[in-house]
Amino acid sequence: MATLTITGAEATLLIRNQYSLRDTDQVQIVSLNTPISLDFFEAVRTRQKLVAIKLIRELTNCGLKEGKDFVDEFSDKLDNLYRF
């Protein structure tokens, strides 16, 4: 598993480029004090929710429900960015 530690500005740029967002689209980064792996972003992008939940649970030691809620909310926010 690859781990990437980046600043908020770098994360914003990475997300903008990965999801082809415009400069007018808002991107807000919340710090977890734990680096999020690129595998997590790839799992969310490719709709592999079980993988994404497993990865976020490993990073945060959260429960299954909290991990699922986090992935669902993160995924929904990305989906909303694609709506025109």
Secondary structure as GFF3:
##gff-version 3
##sequence-region A 1 84
A	DSSP	alpha_helix	8	18	.	.	.	ID=ss1
A	DSSP	alpha_helix	38	45	.	.	.	ID=ss2
A	DSSP	alpha_helix	49	60	.	.	.	ID=ss3
A	DSSP	alpha_helix	64	82	.	.	.	ID=ss4
###
